[in-house]
Amino acid sequence: MREIKTYQPDQRRDLEDNLYCPYCGNTHQWMIDIRLKHNLLRTEEGYAVELDQQKTSRILDAISRNLSRMLDRSIEREHPIFHCANCGNAELDRYGLMIEACWNLGCPGCFNCGQYISEDELREACLECIQSNSGMVDQDFCFSSCPHYDYGLEEVRQHYSITLEELISEAGYGDG
């Protein structure tokens, strides 16, 4: 079985309207399930498949012009048209829209954008919250009460390998 590659933000192609897989980060290869009319020819060497070049180029031009609409419809279908060639995921999006969503939501950093706030900014935000709640903070509290949690703060902590327990202890509320 082939190992699925994970494309980190610095390995992605940043092209206008480029497709993007939110699971593995692929911006490079895609599979499109389309039917192209072809002719099957018998030759001396065996069989050969021939495509009608004019029809094929028209179909490919139509896909290029209508990619956004086709992508939206693909997700809604029982059998999606577009798939990631790396991991097989069918819930694709356009990379520019994912980055724009991060910027608009004030994302502190995540796998999609790869633009993490500094470690000092992370510590400052978390320590302020822990101190204002007298150290009574746990993972459930972060999940339900932190205004930045849904926008990637947990991913930023994982990026810097900082645990919540470490931050609580640093704020002076730890067991030690």
C-alpha positions in Angstrom: 0.0 0.0 0.0 1.3 3.5 -1.0 2.0 5.9 1.9 0.0 9.1 1.7 2.2 12.2 1.6 1.3 15.2 3.7 2.0 18.5 1.9 3.0 21.2 4.4 2.2 24.8 3.6 5.7 25.5 2.2 5.3 22.5 -0.3 2.0 23.8 -1.8 1.5 25.5 -5.1 -0.1 28.9 -4.6 -1.9 29.4 -7.9 -5.0 31.4 -8.5 -8.0 29.0 -8.1 -5.8 26.0 -7.5 -7.6 23.0 -6.1 -6.7 22.1 -2.5 -7.2 19.0 -0.3 -7.8 20.0 3.3 -6.8 16.5 4.5 -3.3 16.1 3.1 -2.6 19.6 1.8 -2.2 18.5 -1.8 -2.3 21.3 -4.4 -0.5 19.3 -7.1 -2.5 16.3 -8.5 -6.1 15.5 -9.1 -8.3 12.8 -10.5 -11.4 13.9 -12.5 -14.0 11.2 -13.3 -15.2 12.2 -16.7 -16.3 10.3 -19.7 -14.5 11.0 -22.9 -15.7 9.5 -26.2 -13.1 7.3 -27.7 -12.5 4.9 -30.5 -11.0 1.5 -30.0 -8.8 0.6 -33.0 -7.3 -2.8 -33.8 -3.7 -2.6 -35.0 -1.0 -5.1 -35.8 0.4 -4.6 -32.3 -3.0 -5.1 -30.6 -5.5 -2.4 -29.6 -5.1 1.3 -29.5 -7.4 3.9 -27.9 -8.0 7.1 -29.9 -9.6 10.3 -28.6 -11.4 12.8 -30.7 -9.0 15.7 -30.2 -11.6 18.4 -31.0 -14.2 17.1 -28.5 -11.5 16.4 -25.9 -10.1 19.9 -26.1 -13.6 21.4 -25.9 -14.4 19.3 -22.8 -11.1 20.3 -21.1 -11.7 24.0 -21.9 -15.2 23.8 -20.4 -13.8 22.2 -17.3 -11.2 25.0 -17.0 -13.9 27.7 -17.4 -16.4 26.1 -15.0 -14.1 24.5 -12.4 -15.6 26.4 -9.4 -19.1 25.4 -10.3 -18.2 21.8 -11.1 -16.3 21.6 -7.8 -19.3 22.7 -5.8 -21.5 20.3 -7.6 -19.0 17.5 -7.2 -19.1 17.7 -3.4 -22.9 17.4 -3.4 -23.0 14.3 -5.6 -23.2 10.7 -4.4 -20.2 9.9 -6.5 -18.0 13.1 -6.7 -16.2 14.0 -9.9 -13.0 15.4 -8.3 -10.7 13.5 -6.0 -7.3 14.1 -4.5 -4.8 11.9 -6.4 -2.7 11.7 -3.2 -5.2 10.6 -0.5 -8.5 10.1 -2.5 -10.4 12.8 -0.6 -13.4 14.2 -2.5 -14.1 17.2 -0.3 -11.8 19.6 -2.2 -11.8 23.3 -2.2 -9.9 26.1 -3.9 -6.7 27.0 -2.0 -7.3 30.8 -2.4 -10.7 30.5 -0.7 -9.2 28.5 2.2 -6.4 31.1 2.8 -8.9 33.9 2.5 -11.2 32.3 5.1 -8.3 32.0 7.5 -7.4 35.7 7.1 -11.1 36.7 7.5 -11.6 34.6 10.6 -8.4 36.0 12.3 -6.9 32.5 12.3 -3.9 32.3 14.7 -2.4 29.6 12.6 -3.5 26.2 11.2 -2.6 23.5 8.7 -4.5 25.3 5.9 -2.7 28.6 6.0 0.5 27.6 7.8 0.9 31.2 9.2 1.3 30.6 12.9 1.4 33.4 15.4 4.6 33.6 17.4 5.2 31.4 20.4 5.2 34.5 22.6 1.9 35.7 21.3 0.4 32.2 22.0 1.8 32.1 25.5 0.5 35.7 26.2 -3.0 34.9 25.0 -3.3 31.6 26.9 -1.7 32.9 30.1 -4.0 35.9 30.2 -7.0 33.5 29.8 -5.7 31.1 32.5 -5.1 33.9 34.9 -8.4 35.6 34.4 -10.1 32.3 35.1 -8.0 31.6 38.2 -6.4 28.5 36.6 -9.7 26.7 36.3 -9.1 25.9 32.6 -9.1 22.5 31.0 -9.4 21.2 27.4 -13.3 21.4 27.6 -13.1 25.0 28.8 -10.8 25.9 25.9 -13.1 24.1 23.5 -16.2 25.8 24.7 -15.0 29.2 25.8 -11.9 30.2 24.0 -12.7 32.7 21.2 -9.6 31.5 19.2 -9.9 27.8 19.7 -12.1 27.2 16.7 -9.8 29.2 14.5 -6.7 27.1 15.2 -5.3 28.0 18.6 -5.0 24.3 19.5 -3.1 23.7 16.3 -0.7 26.5 17.2 -0.1 24.9 20.6 0.6 21.6 18.9 2.9 23.3 16.4 5.0 24.7 19.2 4.7 21.4 21.3 3.2 23.3 24.2 0.6 21.5 26.4 -2.2 23.2 28.3 -0.8 21.7 31.5 2.5 23.4 30.8 0.7 26.8 30.3 -1.3 26.3 33.5 1.8 25.5 35.5 3.6 28.5 33.9 0.7 30.8 35.1 1.3 29.6 38.6 -1.7 27.2 39.0 0.1 23.9 38.4 0.4 21.0 40.8 4.0 21.8 41.6 
